[in-house]
Amino acid sequence: MKKTIALLTGGTTGEWVVSVKSAATIAQNLDTGKFDVYKIMLTQQGWFYEPADSVKIEVDRNDFSLTIKGRKIMFEGVFIAIHGSPGEDGKLQGYFDMLNIPYTTCDALTSAITMNKGYTKAIVQDIDQLNVAKSAQIFKNVPYNLVQLKKDLKLPYFVKPNNGGSSIGMSKVSHGHDLEAALEKAFHEDNQILIEEFISGREFTVGVVKLDGRIKVLPITEVETAKEFFDFEAKYTPGVATETTPAAVKPETRDRVAKIAEAVYIKLNCRGVVRIDFILTEDEGDFYFIEINTIPGQTSTSFIPQQVAAMGMKLNDFYTKLIKETIG
């Protein structure tokens, strides 16, 4: 029997553009012999299914169902492909939990916590061989002392909206007098900000997933960009960043990274596929945790599809196993 799956895309943030591309890749690679897939677009205006041959049909949010030509369709599971809010911050997960509909991502609590970079770092920082950059967390309506911040943290530093994704609103500050402008820019995106000391080293990202009941760490990708940091443009403009999968690292570094990545996955109670961004200091030394993405991009050029290919697995099989593991 085929499973009836909703593929949820869109969202209410600037990242909806990427979500639509991710959903297109997923839709192309879902096994139509095993799944009946309905792609549902979530926007500020509503939640809709758009069949190719007719007008869009609104989702009944009381039970997350569709009525098509008088037939009511209920879903056995949801593949959430929404980056940012409300797909990555726990809101949709809480909604589906209340309706008792399984989904492909981390649960509501893990999703909500990991959207907050400062809280995430507080949870993972005691993992063996994992380091976190020194940082300060500030809030929009709580007084903070600029002079003290400059005293406590060494330049240069990154100023990041605490809850945003895709590096929107982020700045690298090399001179103390630029801090105020960077804070203003970040406060446009969020009312909590993380100011983090810059860690010099090579940038990497690695996918971690549970398949067939076992946690699997995917091949590592190294990211090199001519830009000062891996921002929205570097992530989504072809040619701005060079990505190497699998990354050229020593076998012992690869094993150490896999061990740390698995420990992060367990500690944060992850499920489905996540992606961990990290830095290795000079000569593959210390591992510095940057952030975790609980709904990593799945566009054709995204890291996870690259890493799945490097592992020698077809995306089609990967998504089938992912659905089996998370939805049943």
Summary of the structure (lengths in Angstrom):
residues: 328
radius of gyration: 20.2
end to end distance: 12.8
largest distance: 66.5
contacts: 1061
relative contact order: 0.15
helix: 30%
strand: 29%
